[in-house]
Amino acid sequence: MLTMNYKFRIYPTNHQQTLMLTWLETCRRLYNQCLRDLKDWMNSRQCSLSSCSLEREYIMSPDVPFPSYLEQKRQLTQWKKTNPYYQDVHSQVTQDVVKRLHNTWEAFKARGYGFPRFKKYGRYQSFLFPQFKDNPITGNVIKLPKIGKVVINCHRPIPDGFKVKGVRIVSRARGTIWYAVVSIQSDISVPDPLPMGRGIGCDVGLKSFLVTSDNLRIEPARFFRDLQSRLKELQRQGSRKKKKSKNWEKAQLKVARLHHKIANSRRNFHFQTSHLLCDQADMIFVEDIDFRVSAKGFLGKHMLDGGFGQFRNLLSWVCWKRGKYFAEVDHKYSSQICPECGTHTGKKELSERIHLCPECNYTTSRDHASARVLLQRGLESIVPVDCGERKLPSECELPRIEISRQVQRRNVLM
């Protein structure tokens, strides 16, 4: 079974936009109510049977069952009789809100931290229609239950053999930009790509966004840093407005739209770079760094602006979609080992950008040497497969590509 998500921009009318914002607020209140019942039940079971707190204690009958997913779905029908707002929202949408809370609860129990929190105003930004009998998209219009027909920018058609299973409506930029995430499903099985063909290693960093083992260098894109002064100016203007006034809302909307533009530009750059790498090789190896740790240091703003974690996730998705083999390899000491002779050259400072081996006198850039080491580790980690006379190529057999800086920038930015 293959499931994919297609994201389309939608353009609701003013009436539809007001209705969807009302639904989001109703879903937020329902989510908080379910979480409140869950916490009350847990607090009522914390004290011992022989003693209670002298200040405050939750008193609840022992016959009250645990507010599980099925139990709260049954309570939802009773809540709708007393709360008219719940009746205005589609029934399956409200049921998915209860399911969303209990998915968070189950995830918390699995990892042991991250207890579900109450949603503040504006923090609930999507709702889901979990099933459709027929395809709701017809031409440039999508038909949503109780909302009606909404104009959609269907920039790519639904593939043949796929059925629409659900549609999630997502709000961005304080409810002024809307998306429809369409989940499509087909009863087919796609195997993971096997390691074969030509491989490259990729080293990411701040000096250069990415350097491959073929010495393909992609310059860093400064999405947040280039617009930081403009963002600072808009935030200063918003701080001088009276809170919750109309002018304050307009100022906050400008800030949200600029953040949305920065995020979209960064994501587009990551997709273009991923496709560029897939054009170069059949196997791609990247380092398994936990970028959350380095994002908390003195270079945190630069690391977050690069979005290296998002790039690695998108690269793995693009490689799977295009049939390329993707793997993460050990990053430890990759900049301290010579790719030519394997000698450990010692620790390098961040300011030292040249690799010079004292044994074989091999000289290249630090990022290029690290990328070659990652490629060697990736080829060593591949389990050999008996394919007759066909063998995986070694690193010395891989042809090199010389690409000028102008061609690199044109390919990435187009």
N, C-alpha and C positions, 0 to 999 in steps of 0.2 A: 504494500500500500504506500503510495507516494503522495505526500501532502506538501503544497507550496502556498506561499502568500504573495499576492500581487497588490501593490499599493497604488491607488489612484487618487488624484485630486478631485474633490467634488465642490460644487458651487451651489449651496442651498439658497433659497430666497430668504428674505428677512423674517417672514413668518416661520419658515422651517428652521431657521437658525435659532430663533427664540424658543421654539418647541424643543429642539435638541438640547439647548442649554438648560431648560427646565428639567428634562429627563436626566441630565447629568447630575443636577442638584438633588433630584429625588433618589437617584441611585446612590449618591454619597450618603444621604440620610439613612437609607436602608442598610447600607454597609455598616455604618456606625451603630445602628440599632442592633444588628446581629452580633457585632463585636461586643456591645454592651451586655447583652444577655450572656454571651460566652464568658466574659470576665466576672460578671456577678455570680454565675454558677461556680466558677473556680474559687472565688473569694469566700463563698459560703462554705466551702469544704476545707478551708485552710486550718481553722482552729481545731483543737483536740476535742474529744467527746466530753471530757471532764471539766474543761475550763474554757472561758471566752475572754476576749479583751475587755478592759474596763472602760475604754474610750469609745470604740465603735466596732461593730461586728455585723457582717452580712447574715441576715436570717432568711433562710429559704427552706421550704418543706423538703424532707429527704425523698419524697415521692417524685419530685420534679426530675425528669430525665435529663441527661446531658444534651445540650443544644447542638446535636449533630446536624449534618447537612440535610438528611431526610426529615429530621424533627423540625428544623427551621423552615423547610419548604412547606410542611404542613401548617406551621404557624403563619406563614405568609398569606394564606387564604383568609385567616382571621384578621390579620392586620389590614388587609384591603377593605374589609367591611367598615373599619373605623377610620381609615385614612384615605380620603378621596384622591390624594396625589398618587398613591400606588396604583389606583385603578386606571389612571390616564396613561401609564407606561405599559408597553407591550408585556404580556405575561412572561414570555420566555426571556426577555431582557432582565426582569426582576429576579427570575430564578437563577440566571447566570451571575447576578450580583452575590447571591448566597453561595453559589459554587465558588466564586472568586475568593471570598473570604476563607472558605474551608480549604481551598488549595494553598492559600498562604499559611493557614494553621498547620496543615500537614507538612509543608516545607519547613516550617519552624521546628516541628518535632523531629524531623529528619536531621537537620544540621545542628540543632541545639541552641541556637541564638537567633535573634531577629523576630521578637514577638510582634504580632500584627498591631499596628497603630491606627488611631482614629484619623480619618481624612479631614483635613481642614477645607475651608471653602476654596474652590478652584483647584484642588489637588486630585479630584476624580475626573479624568480626562477622556474616558472612552466607555462605550457600552457595546454589547455584542448581540447580534441576531444569530443564534446558534444553528439554525437550519432553515433551508428553503426547499420547497417542493420543485420549483422550476428555476431556471436561470433568471435572476432579477435584472440582469443588464441587457438592455435592448438598444443598440446603437450608442448614442451618447447620453443615455438616461438609465438610471438605476432606480428600481421601485422598492421602497422600504415600507414595511408594515406600519400603519398609523402615521407615517410621515408623508408618504406620497412619492411622486416622481421627482428625483433630484438630478440635476445636470452633472455628468461625470466626464472627466477627461480620460477616456479609455484609450491610452496611447499604445496598448498592445492587446490583441484579442486573447480570449481564453483558448488554450490549446485544445485540439480535438481529443476526445476521450476523457476529458476532465469535467467534473461536475462541481458546481459551487456548493460548498458545505456550510459556509457561514460568512457573515460580513461584520466587521468591527468598525464602528464609526469613531474616529479619533479627532480630538480638538487640539489645536495648537494656537499659540500666540493669543492667549486669553479669549478663545472662542471666536476668532476672526478668520482662521484658516482651518479647513476641514479636509480630512482624508477618509477614504474607505479602503480598509485592508480586507481583500477578498481571499478567503481560504478555498483553494481548489484541491480536489482529490481525484486520484485515478487508481484503479485496481491493477497496478503494475509494480514490479520490483526492479529497481535500478542498482546494480552492484557497485561497490566502491571502486574507484580507479586503482589499477595495479601499477607498481613501480616498473617503468620501462622507458626507454628513450633517453633523452638528454636531460641532465639535471643542473640546477643552479642553486647556490646558497645566497641568502639575503641577510644583510646586516643593517639594522635600523639604528638611527641616532639623531642627534640634534645638529651636528655640523652639516651632514647630508641626511636627508630623510631616509634614503635607502641606497645601499651600494651592493651590487651583486658580485658573484665570483667572476663574472666576465668584465668587471670594472665598469658596469653601467651605473652611472651616478645620477640620482634624482635629487634635485635641490629641494630644500624644505619650503613648504607653503605656510605663510604667516597669516592664517585666517583671523584668529582672535587678536594677535598683536598689531596687525595693520588697522583694525577697526577699534582698537582699545580706546583711543582718544575720543572717537565719536561716541562710543558707548559711555565713557566717563561723562561726557557733556550731557547726554540724555539723562543719565542717572542723577546728575546734579540738578538738572531742571525739574525732574520729578520730585526730588527731596524738598524743593522749595514750594511745592504746591500743598494746599490743604488736603490732608489725607481723606480719601473716599469722596473727594469732590470730582466733578466732571473733568476739570483740567488735569487732576491727578491721574484719573483713569486714562486720559489720552496720552499722558507722558509715559505711563506704565506700558501702554500698548506699543509705543514706539520702541521701548527697550526690548519688549518681548519679540517684536518683529525682527529686530537686529540680531538678537540671539538665534532666532530661527534661521536667518540668512547665513550666519556663521556656521551653524551645524550642517545645513544643507550643502554649503560649499565644501566643507571638510569631507563629508560623506561622498560627494561626487568625485573629489580628488582621489579618495581611497579606491573607489570603483574603477576609475580610469587607470590608476597605477596597477591594480590587480589584473586587469585585462592586458596591460602592457607586459607584465611578467609572464602571463600565460601564453602570450605570443612568442616569448623567447625560448621556452623550454617545456618539457613534459613532466619533469619532477621539480618541485620547489621545496626547499628546506629553510625553515626559519628558526630562530632561537626561542627557547621556552622561558623567557623572562617574565616575571610577575611585575608588570608595569605599575601596579597600584603602589608598590613600595617606593619606586623611584619618583612617583608623582607627589610624594609627601616631602621631598627634599627641597633644597634651595633652588632647584631647577623645575619645581613643580608646575609653574605656569607654562613653561616651554614644553614640558612633557605632555601636559593635558592638551595644549594647542595642537600637538602632533597627532594625538589620538591613536597611538600605536596599538593599543588593545583592540580598538574597533577595526583598525586596518587588518590585523591578523585574523579576526573573525570573518571579515568580508573576503579576505584572500582565500581562506579555506572554503567558503561557499562558492566563490567564482571558480576555484580549481575543481570542485566536485561537479559543478554544472557543466564545465567545459571538458571534463574527462581527464584532468591533470592530477597527478599524484601530489599530495600535500602532506608534510610531516613536520613536527617540531622536534628539534634536537637539543642536546645539552649545550648550554651557553657558557658554562664555566671555563675560564681561562682561554677562551677562544681568541682573545687579543694578545695573549702571551706566548702563543705557540707559532713557530714558523711553518707556513704551509708547504715549503719546499723540502726541508730536512727534518721537520718535527722537533726542533730544538726548543726548549723552554727558554724564552728570552727575558723573563722577569716581568714584574709588574710595571705598567706604564701609567704615568699621570694623564689626566684628561687633556692637558695642554699638549701632550706629545702625540702628534698626528701621523708620524712616519714610523713605519716598521723597518728596522734594520737588524738583520740576523748576524750575530757575531761569528757564526760558524761558516755559513755559506755566502755571506754578504748579499743576501737577497734583500732588495729594497723596494718597497711599494707603500701605498698609503695604509694606514692602520685599519681602516674599514674594509678595504679590499682584501687584506690578509685575513681578517676575521671571517669574511664571507667565504673565502676559500676553505678555511678550517671547518666552517659549518657544512659546506658541501661534502668534504671528506667524511665527516662524522655521519652525515645523512646517508651516504653511499655504504658506509660500513654497517649501518643499522638495518639495511634492507636484508630481509631473509632471502637467500638465493632460491630461485625456482628453476626446476629442471625443464627447460624449453628446447631440448635438442641441442643444436649448435649455437643458438642465440644466447648471448651473455649480456649482462648489464655493462655499459661502458664504464671504464675507470675515469678518474678525473683528468689524467693526462691525455685521454683520447677525445675529450670534449673540445669542439672547435670554439674559438673565441670570437666575440663580436666587438668591433670598434665603432662606437656611435659618438658622434660629436655632441657637444653640449647644446647646440642649437636644435639638433634633431631630437634630443632627449626632451627638451622643454616643449617643443612643438607637439610631440606625441603625448606628453602628459597633460598638457593644458587644453588640447583640442576637445 
